[in-house]
Amino acid sequence: MVDDYGPIGKGASEARSVLAENGEEYIIKGPSLVPEHPTVGANEWIAARLAEALGLPILDHRILTMGGELFFASAWMQKPSFYPAIDAEIFQRCENRDRIYGVVIFDCWFINQDRHGANLVVRHSRNGNHLMILNDHSHLLVSPLGPQKSEDLMGHLNDPPSRFIRLPFIRDGITNPSEIRAVLDQIEALSDTQIRAAVNSTPVKLLSVAEQGIYGDFLVERRACLREVMHHGSAAFPNLEGTI
């Protein structure tokens, strides 16, 4: 790390903006910034690795070191390049809004209760393109919003999708069961080895080896029952045209 610009001034993770030695600017999160949420960096890293494996649009990311501590880092977005919060009108402008099927099922897999309007970023390019990007995964899996101990994760294997949809226009936009099945196929195509490798790539300073094992077990088991969870929870999508 070359320079710490300080807190970004919002959010529960006490994130900071920094300049890294490669000359790029990032937003960083880590347990040293929020000791009461020790899995914050691990949650971000594992979610980013598996979202990337599924081809979901996410910001560039890496692990950075500052003052001897490790942090999850995601690319800094200049304010003119994105909307601070998504709404129904902005969502309809997105060329990739069909990705919302992947977002919803990903959030259900990761028991993410924090996909509010500011955690689904829309960037606009100089050519007028509007592209939706997944952002901020600090409060999924073990977090202040969900199970607060890793040993409690397995009690959430069958949590329904309704718990993980906070935006009404996102819920109402889920209409095509074949799109849901296609995303489920993608997730089920990930091998146990791929899932565990993503988890185990987390530095032990961010997630202990024992906790890595629990996270891996949960994500593998949750993936195995995810199709049934979505099927039984399909009432969460009032505009769904058929069965999952």
Beta strands, then each sheet from edge to edge (+ up, - down):
strand 1: 3-7
strand 2: 16-19
strand 3: 25-29
strand 4: 61-66
strand 5: 69-75
strand 6: 82-83
strand 7: 120-124
strand 8: 130-134
sheet 1: 1+ 2- 3+ 5- 4+
sheet 2: 6+ 7- 8+
end
